[in-house]
Amino acid sequence: VDENREIASRFRIMSIPTLLVFKDGKKVDAIIGAMPEKVLEEKLNVYK
């Protein structure tokens, strides 16, 4: 965010960490904040 404000602004990233999930070139989700690895895996498994 600090090093590339243009991209952060384009995707409206306001906090770190922010993980944007894209499918077929379109943003389908934004996962914001730190979380345990298992929780992150569960959230991402939806998009397999």
mmCIF entry with sequence, helices, sheets and N, C-alpha, C, O atoms, coordinates in Angstrom:
data_MODEL
# 
_entry.id   MODEL 
# 
_entity.id                         1 
_entity.type                       polymer 
_entity.pdbx_number_of_molecules   1 
# 
_entity_poly.entity_id                      1 
_entity_poly.type                           'polypeptide(L)' 
_entity_poly.nstd_linkage                   no 
_entity_poly.nstd_monomer                   no 
_entity_poly.pdbx_seq_one_letter_code       VDENREIASRFRIMSIPTLLVFKDGKKVDAIIGAMPEKVLEEKLNVYK 
_entity_poly.pdbx_seq_one_letter_code_can   VDENREIASRFRIMSIPTLLVFKDGKKVDAIIGAMPEKVLEEKLNVYK 
_entity_poly.pdbx_strand_id                 A 
# 
loop_
_entity_poly_seq.entity_id 
_entity_poly_seq.num 
_entity_poly_seq.mon_id 
_entity_poly_seq.hetero 
1 1  VAL n 
1 2  ASP n 
1 3  GLU n 
1 4  ASN n 
1 5  ARG n 
1 6  GLU n 
1 7  ILE n 
1 8  ALA n 
1 9  SER n 
1 10 ARG n 
1 11 PHE n 
1 12 ARG n 
1 13 ILE n 
1 14 MET n 
1 15 SER n 
1 16 ILE n 
1 17 PRO n 
1 18 THR n 
1 19 LEU n 
1 20 LEU n 
1 21 VAL n 
1 22 PHE n 
1 23 LYS n 
1 24 ASP n 
1 25 GLY n 
1 26 LYS n 
1 27 LYS n 
1 28 VAL n 
1 29 ASP n 
1 30 ALA n 
1 31 ILE n 
1 32 ILE n 
1 33 GLY n 
1 34 ALA n 
1 35 MET n 
1 36 PRO n 
1 37 GLU n 
1 38 LYS n 
1 39 VAL n 
1 40 LEU n 
1 41 GLU n 
1 42 GLU n 
1 43 LYS n 
1 44 LEU n 
1 45 ASN n 
1 46 VAL n 
1 47 TYR n 
1 48 LYS n 
# 
_struct_asym.id          A 
_struct_asym.entity_id   1 
# 
loop_
_struct_conf.conf_type_id 
_struct_conf.id 
_struct_conf.pdbx_PDB_helix_id 
_struct_conf.beg_label_comp_id 
_struct_conf.beg_label_asym_id 
_struct_conf.beg_label_seq_id 
_struct_conf.pdbx_beg_PDB_ins_code 
_struct_conf.end_label_comp_id 
_struct_conf.end_label_asym_id 
_struct_conf.end_label_seq_id 
_struct_conf.pdbx_end_PDB_ins_code 
_struct_conf.beg_auth_comp_id 
_struct_conf.beg_auth_asym_id 
_struct_conf.beg_auth_seq_id 
_struct_conf.end_auth_comp_id 
_struct_conf.end_auth_asym_id 
_struct_conf.end_auth_seq_id 
_struct_conf.pdbx_PDB_helix_class 
_struct_conf.details 
_struct_conf.pdbx_PDB_helix_length 
HELX_P HELX_P1 AA1 ARG A 5  ? ARG A 10 ? ARG A 5  ARG A 10 1 ? 6 
HELX_P HELX_P2 AA2 GLU A 37 ? ASN A 45 ? GLU A 37 ASN A 45 1 ? 9 
# 
_struct_conf_type.id          HELX_P 
_struct_conf_type.criteria    ? 
_struct_conf_type.reference   ? 
# 
_struct_sheet.id               AA1 
_struct_sheet.type             ? 
_struct_sheet.number_strands   2 
_struct_sheet.details          ? 
# 
_struct_sheet_order.sheet_id     AA1 
_struct_sheet_order.range_id_1   1 
_struct_sheet_order.range_id_2   2 
_struct_sheet_order.offset       ? 
_struct_sheet_order.sense        anti-parallel 
# 
loop_
_struct_sheet_range.sheet_id 
_struct_sheet_range.id 
_struct_sheet_range.beg_label_comp_id 
_struct_sheet_range.beg_label_asym_id 
_struct_sheet_range.beg_label_seq_id 
_struct_sheet_range.pdbx_beg_PDB_ins_code 
_struct_sheet_range.end_label_comp_id 
_struct_sheet_range.end_label_asym_id 
_struct_sheet_range.end_label_seq_id 
_struct_sheet_range.pdbx_end_PDB_ins_code 
_struct_sheet_range.beg_auth_comp_id 
_struct_sheet_range.beg_auth_asym_id 
_struct_sheet_range.beg_auth_seq_id 
_struct_sheet_range.end_auth_comp_id 
_struct_sheet_range.end_auth_asym_id 
_struct_sheet_range.end_auth_seq_id 
AA1 1 THR A 18 ? LYS A 23 ? THR A 18 LYS A 23 
AA1 2 LYS A 26 ? ILE A 32 ? LYS A 26 ILE A 32 
# 
loop_
_atom_site.group_PDB 
_atom_site.id 
_atom_site.type_symbol 
_atom_site.label_atom_id 
_atom_site.label_alt_id 
_atom_site.label_comp_id 
_atom_site.label_asym_id 
_atom_site.label_entity_id 
_atom_site.label_seq_id 
_atom_site.pdbx_PDB_ins_code 
_atom_site.Cartn_x 
_atom_site.Cartn_y 
_atom_site.Cartn_z 
_atom_site.occupancy 
_atom_site.B_iso_or_equiv 
_atom_site.pdbx_formal_charge 
_atom_site.auth_seq_id 
_atom_site.auth_comp_id 
_atom_site.auth_asym_id 
_atom_site.auth_atom_id 
_atom_site.pdbx_PDB_model_num 
ATOM 1   N N  . VAL A 1 1  ? 0.834   -1.184  0.000   1.00 0.00 ? 1  VAL A N  1 
ATOM 2   C CA . VAL A 1 1  ? 0.000   0.000   0.000   1.00 0.00 ? 1  VAL A CA 1 
ATOM 3   C C  . VAL A 1 1  ? 0.875   1.243   0.000   1.00 0.00 ? 1  VAL A C  1 
ATOM 4   O O  . VAL A 1 1  ? 0.650   2.170   -0.777  1.00 0.00 ? 1  VAL A O  1 
ATOM 5   N N  . ASP A 1 2  ? 1.871   1.257   0.872   1.00 0.00 ? 2  ASP A N  1 
ATOM 6   C CA . ASP A 1 2  ? 2.739   2.430   0.954   1.00 0.00 ? 2  ASP A CA 1 
ATOM 7   C C  . ASP A 1 2  ? 3.591   2.599   -0.293  1.00 0.00 ? 2  ASP A C  1 
ATOM 8   O O  . ASP A 1 2  ? 3.881   3.725   -0.700  1.00 0.00 ? 2  ASP A O  1 
ATOM 9   N N  . GLU A 1 3  ? 3.996   1.488   -0.905  1.00 0.00 ? 3  GLU A N  1 
ATOM 10  C CA . GLU A 1 3  ? 4.890   1.561   -2.053  1.00 0.00 ? 3  GLU A CA 1 
ATOM 11  C C  . GLU A 1 3  ? 4.152   1.735   -3.373  1.00 0.00 ? 3  GLU A C  1 
ATOM 12  O O  . GLU A 1 3  ? 4.755   2.186   -4.347  1.00 0.00 ? 3  GLU A O  1 
ATOM 13  N N  . ASN A 1 4  ? 2.881   1.396   -3.439  1.00 0.00 ? 4  ASN A N  1 
ATOM 14  C CA . ASN A 1 4  ? 2.137   1.535   -4.683  1.00 0.00 ? 4  ASN A CA 1 
ATOM 15  C C  . ASN A 1 4  ? 0.728   2.032   -4.390  1.00 0.00 ? 4  ASN A C  1 
ATOM 16  O O  . ASN A 1 4  ? -0.239  1.271   -4.428  1.00 0.00 ? 4  ASN A O  1 
ATOM 17  N N  . ARG A 1 5  ? 0.637   3.298   -4.103  1.00 0.00 ? 5  ARG A N  1 
ATOM 18  C CA . ARG A 1 5  ? -0.640  3.909   -3.718  1.00 0.00 ? 5  ARG A CA 1 
ATOM 19  C C  . ARG A 1 5  ? -1.675  3.861   -4.842  1.00 0.00 ? 5  ARG A C  1 
ATOM 20  O O  . ARG A 1 5  ? -2.876  3.804   -4.576  1.00 0.00 ? 5  ARG A O  1 
ATOM 21  N N  . GLU A 1 6  ? -1.220  3.884   -6.092  1.00 0.00 ? 6  GLU A N  1 
ATOM 22  C CA . GLU A 1 6  ? -2.152  3.865   -7.227  1.00 0.00 ? 6  GLU A CA 1 
ATOM 23  C C  . GLU A 1 6  ? -2.966  2.569   -7.245  1.00 0.00 ? 6  GLU A C  1 
ATOM 24  O O  . GLU A 1 6  ? -4.188  2.606   -7.392  1.00 0.00 ? 6  GLU A O  1 
ATOM 25  N N  . ILE A 1 7  ? -2.305  1.442   -7.099  1.00 0.00 ? 7  ILE A N  1 
ATOM 26  C CA . ILE A 1 7  ? -3.014  0.158   -7.094  1.00 0.00 ? 7  ILE A CA 1 
ATOM 27  C C  . ILE A 1 7  ? -3.888  0.049   -5.853  1.00 0.00 ? 7  ILE A C  1 
ATOM 28  O O  . ILE A 1 7  ? -5.028  -0.406  -5.941  1.00 0.00 ? 7  ILE A O  1 
ATOM 29  N N  . ALA A 1 8  ? -3.374  0.457   -4.702  1.00 0.00 ? 8  ALA A N  1 
ATOM 30  C CA . ALA A 1 8  ? -4.165  0.417   -3.471  1.00 0.00 ? 8  ALA A CA 1 
ATOM 31  C C  . ALA A 1 8  ? -5.430  1.251   -3.629  1.00 0.00 ? 8  ALA A C  1 
ATOM 32  O O  . ALA A 1 8  ? -6.505  0.841   -3.192  1.00 0.00 ? 8  ALA A O  1 
ATOM 33  N N  . SER A 1 9  ? -5.310  2.388   -4.237  1.00 0.00 ? 9  SER A N  1 
ATOM 34  C CA . SER A 1 9  ? -6.471  3.252   -4.457  1.00 0.00 ? 9  SER A CA 1 
ATOM 35  C C  . SER A 1 9  ? -7.448  2.627   -5.445  1.00 0.00 ? 9  SER A C  1 
ATOM 36  O O  . SER A 1 9  ? -8.660  2.670   -5.231  1.00 0.00 ? 9  SER A O  1 
ATOM 37  N N  . ARG A 1 10 ? -6.934  2.053   -6.515  1.00 0.00 ? 10 ARG A N  1 
ATOM 38  C CA . ARG A 1 10 ? -7.797  1.455   -7.537  1.00 0.00 ? 10 ARG A CA 1 
ATOM 39  C C  . ARG A 1 10 ? -8.665  0.342   -6.950  1.00 0.00 ? 10 ARG A C  1 
ATOM 40  O O  . ARG A 1 10 ? -9.835  0.210   -7.309  1.00 0.00 ? 10 ARG A O  1 
ATOM 41  N N  . PHE A 1 11 ? -8.093  -0.454  -6.053  1.00 0.00 ? 11 PHE A N  1 
ATOM 42  C CA . PHE A 1 11 ? -8.837  -1.567  -5.465  1.00 0.00 ? 11 PHE A CA 1 
ATOM 43  C C  . PHE A 1 11 ? -9.409  -1.232  -4.088  1.00 0.00 ? 11 PHE A C  1 
ATOM 44  O O  . PHE A 1 11 ? -9.931  -2.105  -3.395  1.00 0.00 ? 11 PHE A O  1 
ATOM 45  N N  . ARG A 1 12 ? -9.306  0.036   -3.702  1.00 0.00 ? 12 ARG A N  1 
ATOM 46  C CA . ARG A 1 12 ? -9.859  0.527   -2.431  1.00 0.00 ? 12 ARG A CA 1 
ATOM 47  C C  . ARG A 1 12 ? -9.326  -0.245  -1.223  1.00 0.00 ? 12 ARG A C  1 
ATOM 48  O O  . ARG A 1 12 ? -10.078 -0.602  -0.316  1.00 0.00 ? 12 ARG A O  1 
ATOM 49  N N  . ILE A 1 13 ? -8.040  -0.489  -1.228  1.00 0.00 ? 13 ILE A N  1 
ATOM 50  C CA . ILE A 1 13 ? -7.397  -1.168  -0.105  1.00 0.00 ? 13 ILE A CA 1 
ATOM 51  C C  . ILE A 1 13 ? -7.099  -0.122  0.962   1.00 0.00 ? 13 ILE A C  1 
ATOM 52  O O  . ILE A 1 13 ? -6.375  0.845   0.725   1.00 0.00 ? 13 ILE A O  1 
ATOM 53  N N  . MET A 1 14 ? -7.676  -0.338  2.146   1.00 0.00 ? 14 MET A N  1 
ATOM 54  C CA . MET A 1 14 ? -7.536  0.623   3.229   1.00 0.00 ? 14 MET A CA 1 
ATOM 55  C C  . MET A 1 14 ? -6.709  0.074   4.393   1.00 0.00 ? 14 MET A C  1 
ATOM 56  O O  . MET A 1 14 ? -6.229  0.842   5.227   1.00 0.00 ? 14 MET A O  1 
ATOM 57  N N  . SER A 1 15 ? -6.543  -1.238  4.452   1.00 0.00 ? 15 SER A N  1 
ATOM 58  C CA . SER A 1 15 ? -5.802  -1.813  5.573   1.00 0.00 ? 15 SER A CA 1 
ATOM 59  C C  . SER A 1 15 ? -4.949  -2.978  5.099   1.00 0.00 ? 15 SER A C  1 
ATOM 60  O O  . SER A 1 15 ? -5.159  -3.540  4.024   1.00 0.00 ? 15 SER A O  1 
ATOM 61  N N  . ILE A 1 16 ? -3.981  -3.319  5.936   1.00 0.00 ? 16 ILE A N  1 
ATOM 62  C CA . ILE A 1 16 ? -3.061  -4.408  5.628   1.00 0.00 ? 16 ILE A CA 1 
ATOM 63  C C  . ILE A 1 16 ? -3.179  -5.434  6.743   1.00 0.00 ? 16 ILE A C  1 
ATOM 64  O O  . ILE A 1 16 ? -3.208  -5.029  7.905   1.00 0.00 ? 16 ILE A O  1 
ATOM 65  N N  . PRO A 1 17 ? -3.246  -6.704  6.480   1.00 0.00 ? 17 PRO A N  1 
ATOM 66  C CA . PRO A 1 17 ? -3.203  -7.321  5.154   1.00 0.00 ? 17 PRO A CA 1 
ATOM 67  C C  . PRO A 1 17 ? -4.573  -7.341  4.487   1.00 0.00 ? 17 PRO A C  1 
ATOM 68  O O  . PRO A 1 17 ? -5.601  -7.470  5.152   1.00 0.00 ? 17 PRO A O  1 
ATOM 69  N N  . THR A 1 18 ? -4.572  -7.214  3.181   1.00 0.00 ? 18 THR A N  1 
ATOM 70  C CA . THR A 1 18 ? -5.767  -7.353  2.357   1.00 0.00 ? 18 THR A CA 1 
ATOM 71  C C  . THR A 1 18 ? -5.425  -8.307  1.225   1.00 0.00 ? 18 THR A C  1 
ATOM 72  O O  . THR A 1 18 ? -4.444  -8.107  0.509   1.00 0.00 ? 18 THR A O  1 
ATOM 73  N N  . LEU A 1 19 ? -6.229  -9.335  1.068   1.00 0.00 ? 19 LEU A N  1 
ATOM 74  C CA . LEU A 1 19 ? -6.047  -10.310 -0.003  1.00 0.00 ? 19 LEU A CA 1 
ATOM 75  C C  . LEU A 1 19 ? -7.241  -10.201 -0.938  1.00 0.00 ? 19 LEU A C  1 
ATOM 76  O O  . LEU A 1 19 ? -8.377  -10.443 -0.531  1.00 0.00 ? 19 LEU A O  1 
ATOM 77  N N  . LEU A 1 20 ? -6.985  -9.838  -2.191  1.00 0.00 ? 20 LEU A N  1 
ATOM 78  C CA . LEU A 1 20 ? -8.053  -9.767  -3.182  1.00 0.00 ? 20 LEU A CA 1 
ATOM 79  C C  . LEU A 1 20 ? -8.091  -11.074 -3.949  1.00 0.00 ? 20 LEU A C  1 
ATOM 80  O O  . LEU A 1 20 ? -7.053  -11.589 -4.365  1.00 0.00 ? 20 LEU A O  1 
ATOM 81  N N  . VAL A 1 21 ? -9.289  -11.610 -4.134  1.00 0.00 ? 21 VAL A N  1 
ATOM 82  C CA . VAL A 1 21 ? -9.466  -12.874 -4.841  1.00 0.00 ? 21 VAL A CA 1 
ATOM 83  C C  . VAL A 1 21 ? -10.102 -12.562 -6.191  1.00 0.00 ? 21 VAL A C  1 
ATOM 84  O O  . VAL A 1 21 ? -11.163 -11.941 -6.265  1.00 0.00 ? 21 VAL A O  1 
ATOM 85  N N  . PHE A 1 22 ? -9.432  -13.006 -7.263  1.00 0.00 ? 22 PHE A N  1 
ATOM 86  C CA . PHE A 1 22 ? -9.931  -12.791 -8.614  1.00 0.00 ? 22 PHE A CA 1 
ATOM 87  C C  . PHE A 1 22 ? -10.288 -14.121 -9.250  1.00 0.00 ? 22 PHE A C  1 
ATOM 88  O O  . PHE A 1 22 ? -9.607  -15.125 -9.043  1.00 0.00 ? 22 PHE A O  1 
ATOM 89  N N  . LYS A 1 23 ? -11.362 -14.119 -10.024 1.00 0.00 ? 23 LYS A N  1 
ATOM 90  C CA . LYS A 1 23 ? -11.751 -15.298 -10.797 1.00 0.00 ? 23 LYS A CA 1 
ATOM 91  C C  . LYS A 1 23 ? -12.149 -14.812 -12.183 1.00 0.00 ? 23 LYS A C  1 
ATOM 92  O O  . LYS A 1 23 ? -12.989 -13.924 -12.326 1.00 0.00 ? 23 LYS A O  1 
ATOM 93  N N  . ASP A 1 24 ? -11.535 -15.404 -13.199 1.00 0.00 ? 24 ASP A N  1 
ATOM 94  C CA . ASP A 1 24 ? -11.775 -14.993 -14.587 1.00 0.00 ? 24 ASP A CA 1 
ATOM 95  C C  . ASP A 1 24 ? -11.548 -13.496 -14.776 1.00 0.00 ? 24 ASP A C  1 
ATOM 96  O O  . ASP A 1 24 ? -12.274 -12.842 -15.525 1.00 0.00 ? 24 ASP A O  1 
ATOM 97  N N  . GLY A 1 25 ? -10.537 -12.958 -14.093 1.00 0.00 ? 25 GLY A N  1 
ATOM 98  C CA . GLY A 1 25 ? -10.170 -11.559 -14.248 1.00 0.00 ? 25 GLY A CA 1 
ATOM 99  C C  . GLY A 1 25 ? -11.037 -10.575 -13.491 1.00 0.00 ? 25 GLY A C  1 
ATOM 100 O O  . GLY A 1 25 ? -10.842 -9.367  -13.619 1.00 0.00 ? 25 GLY A O  1 
ATOM 101 N N  . LYS A 1 26 ? -11.991 -11.056 -12.706 1.00 0.00 ? 26 LYS A N  1 
ATOM 102 C CA . LYS A 1 26 ? -12.878 -10.170 -11.952 1.00 0.00 ? 26 LYS A CA 1 
ATOM 103 C C  . LYS A 1 26 ? -12.702 -10.405 -10.458 1.00 0.00 ? 26 LYS A C  1 
ATOM 104 O O  . LYS A 1 26 ? -12.565 -11.543 -10.007 1.00 0.00 ? 26 LYS A O  1 
ATOM 105 N N  . LYS A 1 27 ? -12.708 -9.313  -9.696  1.00 0.00 ? 27 LYS A N  1 
ATOM 106 C CA . LYS A 1 27 ? -12.590 -9.436  -8.246  1.00 0.00 ? 27 LYS A CA 1 
ATOM 107 C C  . LYS A 1 27 ? -13.866 -10.056 -7.698  1.00 0.00 ? 27 LYS A C  1 
ATOM 108 O O  . LYS A 1 27 ? -14.964 -9.548  -7.927  1.00 0.00 ? 27 LYS A O  1 
ATOM 109 N N  . VAL A 1 28 ? -13.711 -11.165 -6.967  1.00 0.00 ? 28 VAL A N  1 
ATOM 110 C CA . VAL A 1 28 ? -14.878 -11.852 -6.413  1.00 0.00 ? 28 VAL A CA 1 
ATOM 111 C C  . VAL A 1 28 ? -14.925 -11.780 -4.891  1.00 0.00 ? 28 VAL A C  1 
ATOM 112 O O  . VAL A 1 28 ? -15.953 -12.089 -4.288  1.00 0.00 ? 28 VAL A O  1 
ATOM 113 N N  . ASP A 1 29 ? -13.828 -11.376 -4.267  1.00 0.00 ? 29 ASP A N  1 
ATOM 114 C CA . ASP A 1 29 ? -13.828 -11.306 -2.807  1.00 0.00 ? 29 ASP A CA 1 
ATOM 115 C C  . ASP A 1 29 ? -12.640 -10.482 -2.337  1.00 0.00 ? 29 ASP A C  1 
ATOM 116 O O  . ASP A 1 29 ? -11.650 -10.328 -3.052  1.00 0.00 ? 29 ASP A O  1 
ATOM 117 N N  . ALA A 1 30 ? -12.755 -9.963  -1.138  1.00 0.00 ? 30 ALA A N  1 
ATOM 118 C CA . ALA A 1 30 ? -11.651 -9.288  -0.463  1.00 0.00 ? 30 ALA A CA 1 
ATOM 119 C C  . ALA A 1 30 ? -11.598 -9.837  0.951   1.00 0.00 ? 30 ALA A C  1 
ATOM 120 O O  . ALA A 1 30 ? -12.577 -9.765  1.694   1.00 0.00 ? 30 ALA A O  1 
ATOM 121 N N  . ILE A 1 31 ? -10.464 -10.377 1.310   1.00 0.00 ? 31 ILE A N  1 
ATOM 122 C CA . ILE A 1 31 ? -10.271 -10.935 2.644   1.00 0.00 ? 31 ILE A CA 1 
ATOM 123 C C  . ILE A 1 31 ? -9.359  -9.968  3.386   1.00 0.00 ? 31 ILE A C  1 
ATOM 124 O O  . ILE A 1 31 ? -8.203  -9.769  3.011   1.00 0.00 ? 31 ILE A O  1 
ATOM 125 N N  . ILE A 1 32 ? -9.894  -9.374  4.440   1.00 0.00 ? 32 ILE A N  1 
ATOM 126 C CA . ILE A 1 32 ? -9.187  -8.297  5.130   1.00 0.00 ? 32 ILE A CA 1 
ATOM 127 C C  . ILE A 1 32 ? -8.829  -8.728  6.544   1.00 0.00 ? 32 ILE A C  1 
ATOM 128 O O  . ILE A 1 32 ? -9.660  -9.254  7.285   1.00 0.00 ? 32 ILE A O  1 
ATOM 129 N N  . GLY A 1 33 ? -7.589  -8.494  6.893   1.00 0.00 ? 33 GLY A N  1 
ATOM 130 C CA . GLY A 1 33 ? -7.134  -8.769  8.246   1.00 0.00 ? 33 GLY A CA 1 
ATOM 131 C C  . GLY A 1 33 ? -6.389  -10.081 8.369   1.00 0.00 ? 33 GLY A C  1 
ATOM 132 O O  . GLY A 1 33 ? -6.524  -10.982 7.541   1.00 0.00 ? 33 GLY A O  1 
ATOM 133 N N  . ALA A 1 34 ? -5.602  -10.162 9.424   1.00 0.00 ? 34 ALA A N  1 
ATOM 134 C CA . ALA A 1 34 ? -4.849  -11.383 9.699   1.00 0.00 ? 34 ALA A CA 1 
ATOM 135 C C  . ALA A 1 34 ? -5.784  -12.440 10.265  1.00 0.00 ? 34 ALA A C  1 
ATOM 136 O O  . ALA A 1 34 ? -6.740  -12.131 10.977  1.00 0.00 ? 34 ALA A O  1 
ATOM 137 N N  . MET A 1 35 ? -5.489  -13.695 9.935   1.00 0.00 ? 35 MET A N  1 
ATOM 138 C CA . MET A 1 35 ? -6.302  -14.804 10.436  1.00 0.00 ? 35 MET A CA 1 
ATOM 139 C C  . MET A 1 35 ? -5.457  -16.063 10.438  1.00 0.00 ? 35 MET A C  1 
ATOM 140 O O  . MET A 1 35 ? -4.433  -16.128 9.758   1.00 0.00 ? 35 MET A O  1 
ATOM 141 N N  . PRO A 1 36 ? -5.877  -17.056 11.194  1.00 0.00 ? 36 PRO A N  1 
ATOM 142 C CA . PRO A 1 36 ? -5.139  -18.317 11.199  1.00 0.00 ? 36 PRO A CA 1 
ATOM 143 C C  . PRO A 1 36 ? -5.126  -18.957 9.808   1.00 0.00 ? 36 PRO A C  1 
ATOM 144 O O  . PRO A 1 36 ? -6.058  -18.785 9.023   1.00 0.00 ? 36 PRO A O  1 
ATOM 145 N N  . GLU A 1 37 ? -4.066  -19.687 9.524   1.00 0.00 ? 37 GLU A N  1 
ATOM 146 C CA . GLU A 1 37 ? -3.904  -20.323 8.215   1.00 0.00 ? 37 GLU A CA 1 
ATOM 147 C C  . GLU A 1 37 ? -5.112  -21.182 7.849   1.00 0.00 ? 37 GLU A C  1 
ATOM 148 O O  . GLU A 1 37 ? -5.567  -21.140 6.706   1.00 0.00 ? 37 GLU A O  1 
ATOM 149 N N  . LYS A 1 38 ? -5.631  -21.945 8.778   1.00 0.00 ? 38 LYS A N  1 
ATOM 150 C CA . LYS A 1 38 ? -6.768  -22.837 8.512   1.00 0.00 ? 38 LYS A CA 1 
ATOM 151 C C  . LYS A 1 38 ? -7.999  -22.042 8.069   1.00 0.00 ? 38 LYS A C  1 
ATOM 152 O O  . LYS A 1 38 ? -8.705  -22.464 7.153   1.00 0.00 ? 38 LYS A O  1 
ATOM 153 N N  . VAL A 1 39 ? -8.261  -20.919 8.697   1.00 0.00 ? 39 VAL A N  1 
ATOM 154 C CA . VAL A 1 39 ? -9.405  -20.081 8.333   1.00 0.00 ? 39 VAL A CA 1 
ATOM 155 C C  . VAL A 1 39 ? -9.219  -19.533 6.924   1.00 0.00 ? 39 VAL A C  1 
ATOM 156 O O  . VAL A 1 39 ? -10.164 -19.517 6.134   1.00 0.00 ? 39 VAL A O  1 
ATOM 157 N N  . LEU A 1 40 ? -8.017  -19.088 6.606   1.00 0.00 ? 40 LEU A N  1 
ATOM 158 C CA . LEU A 1 40 ? -7.732  -18.573 5.267   1.00 0.00 ? 40 LEU A CA 1 
ATOM 159 C C  . LEU A 1 40 ? -7.910  -19.669 4.225   1.00 0.00 ? 40 LEU A C  1 
ATOM 160 O O  . LEU A 1 40 ? -8.489  -19.428 3.166   1.00 0.00 ? 40 LEU A O  1 
ATOM 161 N N  . GLU A 1 41 ? -7.420  -20.869 4.514   1.00 0.00 ? 41 GLU A N  1 
ATOM 162 C CA . GLU A 1 41 ? -7.594  -21.996 3.589   1.00 0.00 ? 41 GLU A CA 1 
ATOM 163 C C  . GLU A 1 41 ? -9.072  -22.262 3.326   1.00 0.00 ? 41 GLU A C  1 
ATOM 164 O O  . GLU A 1 41 ? -9.469  -22.482 2.182   1.00 0.00 ? 41 GLU A O  1 
ATOM 165 N N  . GLU A 1 42 ? -9.884  -22.243 4.370   1.00 0.00 ? 42 GLU A N  1 
ATOM 166 C CA . GLU A 1 42 ? -11.320 -22.488 4.214   1.00 0.00 ? 42 GLU A CA 1 
ATOM 167 C C  . GLU A 1 42 ? -11.965 -21.427 3.335   1.00 0.00 ? 42 GLU A C  1 
ATOM 168 O O  . GLU A 1 42 ? -12.796 -21.743 2.484   1.00 0.00 ? 42 GLU A O  1 
ATOM 169 N N  . LYS A 1 43 ? -11.584 -20.167 3.538   1.00 0.00 ? 43 LYS A N  1 
ATOM 170 C CA . LYS A 1 43 ? -12.144 -19.086 2.722   1.00 0.00 ? 43 LYS A CA 1 
ATOM 171 C C  . LYS A 1 43 ? -11.739 -19.236 1.256   1.00 0.00 ? 43 LYS A C  1 
ATOM 172 O O  . LYS A 1 43 ? -12.548 -18.993 0.361   1.00 0.00 ? 43 LYS A O  1 
ATOM 173 N N  . LEU A 1 44 ? -10.485 -19.635 1.007   1.00 0.00 ? 44 LEU A N  1 
ATOM 174 C CA . LEU A 1 44 ? -10.000 -19.754 -0.364  1.00 0.00 ? 44 LEU A CA 1 
ATOM 175 C C  . LEU A 1 44 ? -10.497 -21.020 -1.056  1.00 0.00 ? 44 LEU A C  1 
ATOM 176 O O  . LEU A 1 44 ? -10.626 -21.035 -2.280  1.00 0.00 ? 44 LEU A O  1 
ATOM 177 N N  . ASN A 1 45 ? -10.775 -22.072 -0.306  1.00 0.00 ? 45 ASN A N  1 
ATOM 178 C CA . ASN A 1 45 ? -11.266 -23.317 -0.901  1.00 0.00 ? 45 ASN A CA 1 
ATOM 179 C C  . ASN A 1 45 ? -12.591 -23.131 -1.628  1.00 0.00 ? 45 ASN A C  1 
ATOM 180 O O  . ASN A 1 45 ? -12.922 -23.918 -2.515  1.00 0.00 ? 45 ASN A O  1 
ATOM 181 N N  . VAL A 1 46 ? -13.335 -22.126 -1.277  1.00 0.00 ? 46 VAL A N  1 
ATOM 182 C CA . VAL A 1 46 ? -14.602 -21.831 -1.950  1.00 0.00 ? 46 VAL A CA 1 
ATOM 183 C C  . VAL A 1 46 ? -14.369 -21.555 -3.438  1.00 0.00 ? 46 VAL A C  1 
ATOM 184 O O  . VAL A 1 46 ? -15.251 -21.806 -4.259  1.00 0.00 ? 46 VAL A O  1 
ATOM 185 N N  . TYR A 1 47 ? -13.199 -21.046 -3.783  1.00 0.00 ? 47 TYR A N  1 
ATOM 186 C CA . TYR A 1 47 ? -12.926 -20.611 -5.157  1.00 0.00 ? 47 TYR A CA 1 
ATOM 187 C C  . TYR A 1 47 ? -12.157 -21.630 -5.983  1.00 0.00 ? 47 TYR A C  1 
ATOM 188 O O  . TYR A 1 47 ? -11.711 -21.306 -7.083  1.00 0.00 ? 47 TYR A O  1 
ATOM 189 N N  . LYS A 1 48 ? -11.989 -22.840 -5.491  1.00 0.00 ? 48 LYS A N  1 
ATOM 190 C CA . LYS A 1 48 ? -11.273 -23.874 -6.257  1.00 0.00 ? 48 LYS A CA 1 
ATOM 191 C C  . LYS A 1 48 ? -12.111 -24.371 -7.403  1.00 0.00 ? 48 LYS A C  1 
ATOM 192 O O  . LYS A 1 48 ? -11.673 -25.242 -8.155  1.00 0.00 ? 48 LYS A O  1 
# 
